Amino acid sequence: MSKERNITVNKLPSPTFRWLGMNSALLPVPEKLKEGKPVLKDTEELSASETDYALMRTIAGGMGEELDRMAEESGIPVREFRIGAGISKKDALCIRLHYGEGEQALNLFSIRAEEGSELTIFMDFSSEKAGYAGVQTKLSIGKGARVRLIQVQRLGEDFCFFHDIGAKTGEGAEFDEREILLSGRQSFHGIRTDLSGRESRFESAIGYLLKKEERLDINLIANHIGEKTESRIDSDGVLRDHAFKLFRGTIDLRKGAKGAVGNEMETVLLMNDTVVNQTVPVILCDEEDVEGNHGASIGRLDEDMLFYMQSRGMEKEAVYEMMADAKIDAVINGISDEKIREQVKSYRRSADEEAV
C-alpha cells in the first residue's frame, strides 16, 4: 500500500467513556485512490449520469464528516442513478465491484428514488487476496418510495474495505438495508438514516461471519425526525478464532417525532474464548410520545442444547457450524428478490468451500 493517513470515522452520536476506546475508529486511507471499475447490470428504467459532490453532502453518512471530506477531495466522480416518479423497477440494479491484487479504489454512488417509485439495488464486493477499497452510497428516497439495498462482501484475507451509507426518507417512504459480510481482514461500515418524512420506515438486517484475525467496525444510526416513523435494526453474527467486532447502534428519537417507534436487537455467537466482541446500544430521546427498545444476546450455545445435539451424534464443532450457517441464512432468506437470494446463497456456499 502507498503512503497513507488515518481519519476518524464511525463516531458515536453520544460518546461513552473515552477509556473504553469505542467512541470512534481510525480508518487508514491511502494517499492516492482511483475509481473502481463497476460492472453494471439492469440499468433500464433508470437515469444514469455524473453529479457534483455537493449533492452528496446534503445527506449525512454513517461514517461521518471526515469521510465526506476525503471523498470530495479525492476528485472521483459521483455516479448517480435516478428512478422517476411512480416507476417500479422489476429487475434489481446490480453493481458489481471486483478488486484486483493490490488495487486501491474508491467509488461514489448517488441513488435518487422519486415519489412513489420502487427500486432494489444489489451490490457485490469481491477481490483478490490483498488490497484496499471504499464505497460511499447516498440515497434520497421520495414520498411513498421504496428502496431496498442488498450488499454482499466476499473479500480477500488481506483486504481492507469500507462502505459509508447515508439515506434520507420522505413521507411514507421505506428503506430496507441488508448486509451479508463473509470475509475481509478489516471492514468498516457506517449506516445512517434520517427518517425525515412522517410515517417513513427504516429496516436494517446485518449478518456476518468473522474468523482468523478479521476485524469489523460498524456504526448504525436511525434518526427519528418525522412523526410516527419506525426503525428496526437486527444484527446477527458469529465470531471465531481471534476475530474482533465492534457494533454501535443508535436510535435517536428527536423532538417532534411523536409516535415514533425504534427497535434494535443484536445476537452474537462466540465460538472461541479468544474472540473480542464489543457492543454499544444507544437510545437517545427528546420526545415523550415515543417508544425505543434494544436487546442483545451474546454468548455461547446453551449447554443443554449442545448436550442434546451431541447425544444425537453431532460433534461440537459441527453444532457450532450449523448455528453459524443458520444466522447468515436468516439474513439471506429475508431478501425478497428470488434471483438475488439464490445468487447470495451460491456465494455463501462458495465461501464455505474455500474455508474448508
SEROPA-644130 format. One record per residue (C-alpha): residue number from 1; x, y, z. Coordinates in Angstrom, 2 decimals. Layout:
N
num NUM	east X	north Y	up Z
...
END
This chain:
356
num 1	east 0.00	north 0.00	up 0.00
num 2	east 1.19	north 3.55	up -0.76
num 3	east 1.68	north 6.23	up 1.88
num 4	east -1.46	north 6.59	up 4.00
num 5	east -3.15	north 8.70	up 6.65
num 6	east -5.78	north 7.98	up 9.27
num 7	east -9.15	north 9.70	up 9.52
num 8	east -11.68	north 9.43	up 12.34
num 9	east -14.89	north 7.63	up 11.40
num 10	east -17.90	north 5.90	up 12.98
num 11	east -18.29	north 8.37	up 15.84
num 12	east -20.96	north 7.63	up 18.41
num 13	east -23.57	north 10.43	up 18.39
num 14	east -23.45	north 10.33	up 22.19
num 15	east -19.93	north 9.34	up 23.35
num 16	east -19.39	north 6.86	up 26.16
num 17	east -16.36	north 6.64	up 28.48
num 18	east -13.27	north 7.57	up 26.47
num 19	east -11.08	north 4.93	up 28.12
num 20	east -13.25	north 2.17	up 26.63
num 21	east -11.95	north 3.09	up 23.15
num 22	east -15.36	north 2.62	up 21.47
num 23	east -16.39	north 6.19	up 20.61
num 24	east -14.91	north 6.12	up 17.10
num 25	east -12.50	north 4.30	up 14.81
num 26	east -9.41	north 5.24	up 12.82
num 27	east -9.70	north 4.42	up 9.13
num 28	east -6.45	north 4.15	up 7.14
num 29	east -6.69	north 5.93	up 3.79
num 30	east -4.08	north 5.54	up 1.01
num 31	east -2.63	north 8.75	up -0.41
num 32	east -3.98	north 8.02	up -3.88
num 33	east -7.26	north 6.29	up -4.71
num 34	east -8.56	north 5.57	up -8.20
num 35	east -12.15	north 4.99	up -9.22
num 36	east -13.06	north 1.32	up -9.13
num 37	east -14.49	north -0.26	up -12.25
num 38	east -18.08	north -1.27	up -11.53
num 39	east -19.89	north -3.74	up -13.73
num 40	east -23.46	north -2.52	up -14.05
num 41	east -26.44	north -4.66	up -14.99
num 42	east -30.14	north -3.94	up -15.43
num 43	east -29.92	north -0.16	up -15.68
num 44	east -33.04	north 0.08	up -17.81
num 45	east -35.74	north 2.45	up -16.45
num 46	east -33.01	north 4.40	up -14.64
num 47	east -31.43	north 7.72	up -15.49
num 48	east -27.64	north 7.41	up -15.12
num 49	east -25.31	north 10.40	up -15.00
num 50	east -22.43	north 12.04	up -13.16
num 51	east -23.20	north 14.64	up -10.50
num 52	east -21.43	north 17.12	up -8.26
num 53	east -20.33	north 16.01	up -4.80
num 54	east -22.18	north 18.98	up -3.28
num 55	east -25.41	north 16.98	up -3.67
num 56	east -23.86	north 14.09	up -1.71
num 57	east -23.14	north 16.45	up 1.18
num 58	east -26.86	north 17.18	up 1.67
num 59	east -27.24	north 13.65	up 3.09
num 60	east -25.16	north 12.63	up 6.10
num 61	east -23.46	north 9.22	up 6.09
num 62	east -22.85	north 6.84	up 8.96
num 63	east -19.06	north 7.18	up 8.89
num 64	east -19.04	north 10.94	up 9.41
num 65	east -17.80	north 14.27	up 8.09
num 66	east -14.12	north 13.35	up 7.74
num 67	east -15.07	north 10.60	up 5.32
num 68	east -17.14	north 13.12	up 3.32
num 69	east -14.16	north 15.47	up 3.09
num 70	east -11.85	north 12.68	up 1.98
num 71	east -14.33	north 11.54	up -0.68
num 72	east -14.81	north 15.06	up -2.03
num 73	east -11.07	north 15.80	up -2.09
num 74	east -10.40	north 12.56	up -3.99
num 75	east -11.84	north 14.10	up -7.16
num 76	east -13.51	north 10.81	up -8.06
num 77	east -16.78	north 11.37	up -9.97
num 78	east -20.14	north 10.65	up -8.40
num 79	east -22.28	north 8.21	up -10.40
num 80	east -25.95	north 8.99	up -9.96
num 81	east -28.88	north 6.68	up -10.65
num 82	east -32.38	north 8.13	up -10.63
num 83	east -35.72	north 6.36	up -10.89
num 84	east -38.66	north 8.51	up -11.92
num 85	east -41.89	north 9.13	up -10.05
num 86	east -44.28	north 6.19	up -9.95
num 87	east -41.90	north 3.75	up -11.68
num 88	east -41.49	north 0.30	up -10.16
num 89	east -38.37	north -1.43	up -11.48
num 90	east -38.87	north -5.17	up -11.85
num 91	east -35.20	north -6.20	up -12.04
num 92	east -32.65	north -5.09	up -9.46
num 93	east -29.92	north -2.63	up -10.33
num 94	east -26.77	north -4.76	up -9.96
num 95	east -23.46	north -3.07	up -9.15
num 96	east -20.51	north -5.46	up -9.06
num 97	east -17.04	north -4.44	up -8.00
num 98	east -14.17	north -6.92	up -8.20
num 99	east -10.85	north -5.58	up -6.96
num 100	east -7.55	north -6.82	up -8.36
num 101	east -4.48	north -7.72	up -6.32
num 102	east -3.09	north -4.61	up -4.61
num 103	east -5.79	north -2.32	up -6.03
num 104	east -6.65	north 0.89	up -4.14
num 105	east -10.10	north 2.06	up -5.21
num 106	east -12.98	north 4.34	up -4.28
num 107	east -16.49	north 4.57	up -5.73
num 108	east -19.17	north 7.17	up -5.06
num 109	east -22.84	north 6.48	up -5.79
num 110	east -25.92	north 8.68	up -5.54
num 111	east -29.35	north 7.00	up -5.63
num 112	east -32.45	north 9.14	up -6.09
num 113	east -35.87	north 7.50	up -5.89
num 114	east -38.66	north 9.91	up -6.76
num 115	east -42.19	north 9.91	up -5.36
num 116	east -43.99	north 6.56	up -5.45
num 117	east -41.13	north 4.68	up -7.12
num 118	east -39.71	north 1.28	up -6.16
num 119	east -36.12	north 0.11	up -6.60
num 120	east -33.89	north -2.76	up -5.49
num 121	east -30.10	north -2.32	up -5.59
num 122	east -27.73	north -5.26	up -5.32
num 123	east -24.06	north -4.55	up -4.58
num 124	east -21.50	north -7.35	up -4.78
num 125	east -17.96	north -6.69	up -3.49
num 126	east -15.27	north -9.28	up -4.23
num 127	east -11.48	north -9.22	up -4.53
num 128	east -8.19	north -10.97	up -4.86
num 129	east -6.18	north -11.62	up -1.68
num 130	east -4.89	north -8.12	up -0.82
num 131	east -5.89	north -4.52	up -1.47
num 132	east -7.94	north -1.57	up -0.33
num 133	east -11.32	north -0.22	up -1.41
num 134	east -14.08	north 2.07	up -0.26
num 135	east -17.63	north 2.82	up -1.37
num 136	east -19.91	north 5.68	up -0.41
num 137	east -23.61	north 5.47	up -1.19
num 138	east -26.09	north 8.27	up -0.52
num 139	east -29.82	north 7.75	up -1.06
num 140	east -32.65	north 10.25	up -1.38
num 141	east -35.97	north 8.42	up -1.06
num 142	east -39.02	north 10.47	up -2.01
num 143	east -42.56	north 10.45	up -0.72
num 144	east -44.06	north 6.96	up -0.77
num 145	east -40.98	north 5.48	up -2.49
num 146	east -39.47	north 2.15	up -1.50
num 147	east -35.79	north 1.27	up -1.83
num 148	east -34.05	north -1.99	up -0.93
num 149	east -30.24	north -2.08	up -0.72
num 150	east -28.62	north -5.54	up -0.56
num 151	east -24.87	north -5.96	up -0.17
num 152	east -22.58	north -8.98	up -0.17
num 153	east -18.96	north -8.68	up 0.94
num 154	east -16.62	north -11.54	up -0.02
num 155	east -13.11	north -10.13	up 0.04
num 156	east -9.53	north -11.43	up 0.30
num 157	east -7.93	north -12.31	up 3.61
num 158	east -5.61	north -9.26	up 3.49
num 159	east -8.17	north -6.77	up 2.18
num 160	east -9.27	north -3.52	up 3.87
num 161	east -12.74	north -2.21	up 2.95
num 162	east -15.26	north 0.42	up 3.98
num 163	east -18.82	north 1.27	up 2.96
num 164	east -20.43	north 4.52	up 4.05
num 165	east -24.21	north 4.75	up 3.63
num 166	east -26.49	north 7.72	up 4.17
num 167	east -30.23	north 7.90	up 3.48
num 168	east -32.99	north 10.47	up 3.85
num 169	east -36.64	north 9.43	up 3.64
num 170	east -39.71	north 11.39	up 2.61
num 171	east -43.26	north 10.98	up 3.87
num 172	east -44.35	north 7.34	up 3.86
num 173	east -41.04	north 6.22	up 2.29
num 174	east -39.33	north 2.91	up 3.11
num 175	east -35.65	north 1.98	up 3.19
num 176	east -34.67	north -1.67	up 3.64
num 177	east -30.92	north -2.28	up 4.01
num 178	east -29.33	north -5.75	up 4.21
num 179	east -25.68	north -6.73	up 4.51
num 180	east -24.06	north -10.18	up 4.31
num 181	east -20.42	north -9.90	up 5.38
num 182	east -18.46	north -13.09	up 4.70
num 183	east -14.78	north -12.07	up 4.66
num 184	east -12.15	north -9.31	up 4.62
num 185	east -9.31	north -8.56	up 7.03
num 186	east -10.53	north -5.09	up 8.07
num 187	east -14.06	north -3.82	up 7.43
num 188	east -15.63	north -0.50	up 8.39
num 189	east -19.35	north 0.12	up 7.86
num 190	east -21.36	north 3.24	up 8.64
num 191	east -25.12	north 3.43	up 8.06
num 192	east -27.21	north 6.49	up 8.87
num 193	east -30.86	north 7.00	up 8.00
num 194	east -32.68	north 10.27	up 8.65
num 195	east -36.37	north 9.42	up 8.89
num 196	east -37.49	north 12.92	up 7.99
num 197	east -40.90	north 12.20	up 6.49
num 198	east -43.97	north 11.32	up 8.52
num 199	east -44.64	north 7.56	up 8.74
num 200	east -41.43	north 6.64	up 6.94
num 201	east -39.68	north 3.36	up 7.80
num 202	east -36.15	north 2.01	up 8.01
num 203	east -35.16	north -1.63	up 8.43
num 204	east -31.61	north -2.95	up 8.66
num 205	east -30.51	north -6.59	up 8.81
num 206	east -26.80	north -7.43	up 9.09
num 207	east -25.32	north -10.92	up 9.08
num 208	east -21.60	north -11.54	up 9.49
num 209	east -19.15	north -14.40	up 9.94
num 210	east -15.71	north -13.35	up 11.24
num 211	east -12.77	north -15.72	up 11.53
num 212	east -8.98	north -15.76	up 11.95
num 213	east -7.78	north -12.16	up 12.62
num 214	east -10.67	north -10.39	up 10.87
num 215	east -11.98	north -7.09	up 12.30
num 216	east -15.37	north -5.46	up 11.79
num 217	east -16.35	north -1.96	up 12.93
num 218	east -19.99	north -0.84	up 12.48
num 219	east -21.78	north 2.42	up 13.25
num 220	east -25.53	north 2.36	up 12.63
num 221	east -27.76	north 5.37	up 13.31
num 222	east -31.53	north 5.70	up 12.94
num 223	east -32.63	north 9.32	up 13.39
num 224	east -36.38	north 9.64	up 14.01
num 225	east -37.30	north 13.15	up 12.89
num 226	east -40.80	north 12.85	up 11.46
num 227	east -43.93	north 11.76	up 13.32
num 228	east -44.87	north 8.07	up 13.52
num 229	east -41.60	north 6.92	up 11.97
num 230	east -40.39	north 3.36	up 12.52
num 231	east -36.99	north 1.66	up 12.60
num 232	east -35.91	north -1.92	up 13.13
num 233	east -32.27	north -2.93	up 13.45
num 234	east -31.19	north -6.59	up 13.56
num 235	east -27.54	north -7.62	up 13.73
num 236	east -26.74	north -11.33	up 13.78
num 237	east -23.23	north -12.72	up 13.65
num 238	east -20.60	north -15.27	up 14.54
num 239	east -17.08	north -14.73	up 15.88
num 240	east -14.41	north -17.40	up 15.89
num 241	east -10.62	north -17.78	up 16.20
num 242	east -9.18	north -14.30	up 17.06
num 243	east -11.86	north -12.19	up 15.36
num 244	east -12.87	north -8.73	up 16.63
num 245	east -16.18	north -6.91	up 16.23
num 246	east -17.44	north -3.52	up 17.46
num 247	east -21.10	north -2.64	up 16.86
num 248	east -22.51	north 0.81	up 17.67
num 249	east -26.29	north 1.01	up 17.26
num 250	east -28.07	north 4.30	up 17.94
num 251	east -31.79	north 5.06	up 17.86
num 252	east -32.32	north 8.82	up 18.20
num 253	east -35.92	north 9.83	up 18.94
num 254	east -35.82	north 13.57	up 18.31
num 255	east -38.12	north 16.39	up 19.37
num 256	east -41.21	north 16.35	up 17.18
num 257	east -41.06	north 12.62	up 16.34
num 258	east -44.35	north 11.90	up 18.11
num 259	east -45.50	north 8.31	up 17.86
num 260	east -42.11	north 7.08	up 16.63
num 261	east -41.00	north 3.51	up 17.38
num 262	east -37.43	north 2.20	up 17.26
num 263	east -36.33	north -1.39	up 17.89
num 264	east -32.82	north -2.82	up 17.96
num 265	east -31.65	north -6.38	up 18.55
num 266	east -28.18	north -7.93	up 18.33
num 267	east -27.31	north -11.60	up 18.56
num 268	east -23.69	north -12.78	up 18.62
num 269	east -22.43	north -16.35	up 18.80
num 270	east -18.93	north -16.65	up 20.29
num 271	east -17.21	north -19.80	up 19.05
num 272	east -13.86	north -19.36	up 20.84
num 273	east -12.58	north -17.80	up 24.05
num 274	east -10.06	north -15.76	up 22.04
num 275	east -12.59	north -13.56	up 20.19
num 276	east -13.37	north -9.96	up 21.16
num 277	east -16.92	north -8.64	up 20.97
num 278	east -17.91	north -5.05	up 21.80
num 279	east -21.45	north -3.72	up 21.63
num 280	east -22.68	north -0.17	up 22.30
num 281	east -26.51	north 0.05	up 22.09
num 282	east -27.75	north 3.65	up 22.50
num 283	east -31.24	north 5.13	up 22.70
num 284	east -31.47	north 8.93	up 22.73
num 285	east -34.81	north 10.57	up 23.46
num 286	east -36.03	north 14.16	up 23.30
num 287	east -39.75	north 13.42	up 22.87
num 288	east -42.35	north 11.97	up 25.24
num 289	east -44.75	north 10.09	up 22.97
num 290	east -42.22	north 7.60	up 21.55
num 291	east -41.02	north 4.03	up 22.08
num 292	east -37.45	north 2.75	up 21.96
num 293	east -36.29	north -0.80	up 22.65
num 294	east -32.99	north -2.61	up 22.44
num 295	east -31.72	north -6.02	up 23.44
num 296	east -28.72	north -8.28	up 22.98
num 297	east -27.99	north -11.99	up 23.18
num 298	east -24.26	north -12.58	up 23.31
num 299	east -22.54	north -15.82	up 24.28
num 300	east -22.02	north -19.46	up 23.54
num 301	east -24.59	north -22.09	up 22.74
num 302	east -26.84	north -23.16	up 25.55
num 303	east -25.19	north -26.10	up 27.29
num 304	east -28.40	north -28.15	up 27.34
num 305	east -28.85	north -27.69	up 23.59
num 306	east -25.23	north -28.56	up 22.95
num 307	east -25.53	north -31.72	up 25.06
num 308	east -28.72	north -32.71	up 23.24
num 309	east -27.14	north -32.30	up 19.80
num 310	east -24.01	north -34.22	up 20.83
num 311	east -26.15	north -37.01	up 22.24
num 312	east -27.63	north -37.33	up 18.75
num 313	east -24.18	north -37.95	up 17.27
num 314	east -23.09	north -34.45	up 16.25
num 315	east -19.58	north -33.25	up 17.02
num 316	east -19.29	north -29.99	up 18.97
num 317	east -17.66	north -28.18	up 16.04
num 318	east -20.44	north -29.33	up 13.70
num 319	east -23.07	north -27.94	up 16.05
num 320	east -21.39	north -24.54	up 16.06
num 321	east -21.04	north -24.56	up 12.27
num 322	east -24.73	north -25.39	up 11.89
num 323	east -25.70	north -22.48	up 14.13
num 324	east -23.35	north -20.14	up 12.27
num 325	east -24.94	north -21.12	up 8.95
num 326	east -28.41	north -20.54	up 10.40
num 327	east -27.57	north -16.97	up 11.41
num 328	east -26.27	north -15.97	up 8.00
num 329	east -29.06	north -17.81	up 6.20
num 330	east -31.68	north -15.93	up 8.25
num 331	east -30.50	north -12.65	up 6.74
num 332	east -30.26	north -14.14	up 3.25
num 333	east -33.76	north -15.62	up 3.43
num 334	east -35.12	north -12.16	up 4.22
num 335	east -34.17	north -10.98	up 0.71
num 336	east -37.44	north -10.64	up -1.20
num 337	east -35.90	north -10.79	up -4.69
num 338	east -35.68	north -14.50	up -5.53
num 339	east -32.91	north -14.17	up -8.13
num 340	east -30.66	north -12.23	up -5.78
num 341	east -31.48	north -14.52	up -2.86
num 342	east -30.35	north -17.59	up -4.82
num 343	east -27.24	north -15.79	up -6.04
num 344	east -26.25	north -14.81	up -2.50
num 345	east -26.78	north -18.39	up -1.37
num 346	east -24.37	north -19.56	up -4.06
num 347	east -21.78	north -17.04	up -2.80
num 348	east -22.33	north -18.38	up 0.71
num 349	east -21.68	north -21.94	up -0.43
num 350	east -18.53	north -20.84	up -2.27
num 351	east -17.23	north -19.11	up 0.87
num 352	east -17.81	north -22.29	up 2.89
num 353	east -15.92	north -24.38	up 0.35
num 354	east -12.95	north -22.00	up 0.35
num 355	east -12.82	north -22.08	up 4.16
num 356	east -12.57	north -25.86	up 4.27
END
